């Protein structure tokens, strides 16, 4: 998938035929717009429709997304914690089969465009949209004044078809409601530590990403050396111990068949209250391995199941005893 950081870059690539590889850009594009935080199963339904229509008509399949998230610009104190950083969002978008993604820097100037100005500049003139695929709740343009009806009206003016995808999915029973697959539903589940429920919304295990940094080396002293993630990208779930996997994308890119590119892990999230810690950390112990040197490497940690909440133990011995139980549970779960 081609990634463009501004409209002129995308327009030039489309005009000279260098991208995308799978669509006839001269025949126009099938386009969708959205934040796509988490690229959950609802997003995937829309994106899948984009790809389906593009392939059927010999057109390019393109998503327009924004960075930073609009809420971080308009209401920084109230903005939701993002499920995925931009790098993971683009990786997940690419997996849907899109030909290209246009990442628009979200600014107050962009936010001030009327629905007509946004559609004309970006979808029609820039990306040559012949079909625009959106959800029924789409909002765009100044003050979110553009709606599905607006898009249909603009389609009539500019000569593109609008395809609306119905809301899809139903979250498993939850006291807070959560009626459909959405970024908000995934956030609510992760805030409770329900990573299995979040995976049902996302269509995959939730992931966080970061570079492995030096910690207190306490895990190694206790017999469980951990990879400590610095500058974590992605929403960190509720404190607790989780079964998960540590993925090494840099190693996988170099050696796609290397056995250590994906490793089973027990993951601790919290402040290490037994040691009076104050800094919240994400630490992953690769099961039964003490020979890995991951410092300075960017890794992805997938969270499969929460084993227990974080608690303060009365002694280090009691903590170590529980850590052995946690590792056994993680091993059994990940092998199952």
ZILINKA-V399875 format. One record per residue. PHI is phi in degrees with one decimal (999 if undefined). Layout:
# ZILINKA-V399875
PHI / PHI
This chain:
# ZILINKA-V399875
999 / -80.5 / -117.7 / -115.2 / -94.9 / -155.1 / -65.6 / -56.2 / -62.9 / -66.9 / -61.6 / -64.0 / -64.3 / -69.5 / -70.3 / -90.8 / 78.9 / -77.9 / -158.2 / -87.2 / -79.0 / -101.7 / -124.0 / -86.6 / -65.9 / -67.1 / -92.6 / 87.6 / -131.2 / -102.3 / -125.5 / -133.7 / -129.8 / 167.8 / -77.3 / 56.3 / -67.8 / 88.3 / 43.8 / -75.7 / -66.9 / -66.5 / -58.7 / -61.7 / -65.4 / -66.4 / -65.4 / -62.5 / -66.4 / -58.2 / -64.2 / -59.7 / -66.2 / -63.5 / -66.6 / -65.6 / -105.7 / 66.7 / -116.3 / -85.2 / -101.7 / -132.8 / -112.2 / -105.9 / -132.9 / -130.7 / -148.8 / -75.3 / -61.6 / -51.7 / -63.8 / -71.0 / -90.1 / -83.8 / -138.5 / -57.7 / -77.0 / -115.8 / -63.5 / -69.5 / -69.4 / -75.4 / -67.2 / -134.9 / -75.0 / -60.3 / -60.2 / -70.6 / -59.7 / -66.5 / -62.1 / -69.5 / -62.4 / -60.8 / -69.5 / -79.9 / 98.8 / -59.4 / -84.4 / -156.2 / -134.1 / -100.9 / -98.0 / -91.2 / -63.3 / -85.0 / -130.0 / -64.9 / -65.1 / -64.3 / -64.1 / -81.6 / -67.9 / -69.1 / -52.9 / -62.0 / -64.5 / -62.8 / -63.8 / -63.0 / -70.9 / -94.8 / -83.6 / -86.6 / -72.3 / -77.8 / -109.0 / 55.7 / -63.5 / -108.1 / -139.2 / -120.8 / -107.6 / -143.8 / -83.7 / -65.8 / -96.5 / -58.6 / -134.7 / -159.4 / 83.8 / -52.7 / 62.5 / 53.8 / -78.0 / -82.2 / -129.5 / -59.6 / -60.9 / -62.9 / -62.7 / -63.0 / -63.2 / -67.9 / -61.3 / -64.7 / -70.8 / -101.4 / 84.1 / -118.4 / -86.1 / -113.4 / -114.5 / -100.6 / -99.7 / -64.7 / -57.4 / -129.6 / 91.9 / -143.3 / -67.9 / -65.7 / -49.2 / -151.0 / -61.3 / -87.0 / 101.5 / 51.6 / -73.4 / -147.1 / -66.4 / -160.8 / -63.1 / -62.9 / -63.0 / -62.5 / -62.3 / -62.2 / -67.8 / -65.5 / -62.0 / -93.8 / 84.5 / -84.5 / -72.9 / -68.3 / -65.2 / -63.7 / -63.5 / -65.2 / -74.6 / -79.5 / 80.3 / -171.9 / -64.5 / -65.7 / -131.9 / -127.9 / -134.3 / -175.6 / -88.8 / -71.4 / -122.7 / -73.5 / -112.9 / -89.9 / 61.7 / -70.0 / -60.4 / -63.9 / -63.4 / -89.6 / 95.3 / -133.3 / -63.2 / -117.5 / -93.3 / -93.9 / -88.7 / -103.3 / 46.9 / -65.9 / -102.4 / 106.6 / -67.9 / -87.6 / -67.9 / -56.6 / -54.6 / 161.1 / -112.6 / -127.6 / -88.4 / -163.2 / -138.1 / -105.8 / -103.8 / -119.3 / -61.4 / -66.8 / -67.0 / -62.3 / -67.1 / -77.3 / -134.9 / -58.6 / -106.4 / -63.5 / -64.9 / -94.9 / -74.8 / -134.1 / -131.2 / -69.6 / -148.9 / -105.5 / -117.2 / -108.0 / -123.4 / 153.4 / -107.6 / 54.5 / -62.6 / -60.8 / -106.7 / 58.7 / -71.2 / -123.2 / -89.1 / -77.0 / -132.5 / -114.8 / -128.9 / -120.9 / -98.4 / -73.2 / -57.1 / 63.1 / -129.3 / -130.1 / -109.7 / -91.3 / -114.5 / -107.1 / -58.1 / 83.4 / -94.8 / -82.0 / -127.5 / -117.2 / -109.0 / -97.0 / -111.1 / -98.2 / -154.4 / -82.2 / -89.9 / -169.3 / -75.8 / -77.0 / -134.1 / -94.0 / -96.3 / -74.3 / -150.7 / -65.6 / -60.7 / -65.4 / -63.1 / -61.5 / -60.1 / -68.4 / -63.1 / -63.2 / -63.7 / -58.8 / -64.8 / -62.4 / -65.6 / -62.9 / -60.9 / -65.3 / -66.7 / -73.8 / -83.6 / -71.6
